[in-house]
């Protein structure tokens, strides 16, 4: 196991492992999508090199990317080359694995470093976590032709999960991290939910949710 201290070291080793990769890359990339669209172009170049060599590439991201135009464009370009994408409302954390031989994990939430793992048993365990999340995630074939159904399902999942976290008493900052949203977006969603529930406070909203059974089946859209 090796700890890389900064983004430059991580990027350098990622490039090396991507060049060596022969059959598959799996990646889990949760987080806020409000990033510089210019950063997506180098990713397309790297992905194209992998996919043109016949490497299978599967990526998990959060539902919020469906509403972020630059990321949708990036996914459209990658899927056209054969990349596979699925989204979920919550994910387990950042992960990249090349050929089941090397895995990249984050060090913490305050640096851009990474922990590089080459131990086979640990990599197999990380893959099993990825595969479970992949099975339950929503397919994201082509964001330009997917139609309204995929967007509506993603919106329902986000809304329901946000309501669960709100009812659990979590702070907006924590909810934002869990759902990969900006703090501003979370606060806008919370205000909308309070209005739809007719609640004057977060506490009152939690009481309404508990007493009305809105989260009983996990299938209902809040406020509907």
C-alpha positions, 0 to 999 in steps of 0.5 A: 500500500502506497500513499500519494501526497498530492494531485500531481502524484496521483495523476502521474500514477493514474496515467501510468496504470491507465497505459498499462491497463489491458481489460477493465477499469471500474470507477466510483466517482461520487461528489459535487458536479459543480466543477470546471467543465474544462477538466472533463476534456482530459478525461475524455482523452484518457477514456478514448485511449482505453476504450480504443484498446478494447478495455471495458470501462464501467463508472458509477456516479450520482444521480445529480450528474444527470442534471449537469450539462457538461458532465452529460456531454462527457458521458455522451462522448464516452458512451459513444466509445463504449463506456458504461455508466450508471447512477445512484442517489448515494455511493460508497466512496471514490474508487478506481481499479485497473485490471483487478491489480491496483486500486486507488482510494482517497486519503481523506476529504481535505487533500487530493492525495490517494492510497494505492492498493495492490493487495489482491484480497483487498482489491477483490473485496473492493470489487464486490462492493462496486458490483453490488452498487452497480447492480442496484444503480440506474443505467445511463446509456445516452443522456441525449436520447434517454428521455424523460423517464431516466431523469424523472426516476433520478429526481424521485430517488434524490427527493426520497433520499433527501427526505430520509436524511432530513427526517434523520436530522442530518445537517444540510452540509452532511446531506450535500456531501452524501448526495453529491450536491452543492450546499445551495442546491440542498437548501433549495430542495429542503425549502421545496420539501418543507413547502410541499409538506406544509411544514414550518420547520425541519422538525415538523417535516420529520414528524409529518414524514414519520406519521404519514408513512411517506418513507414506508415503502421507499417508492413514493415521491415526497409530497405526492 
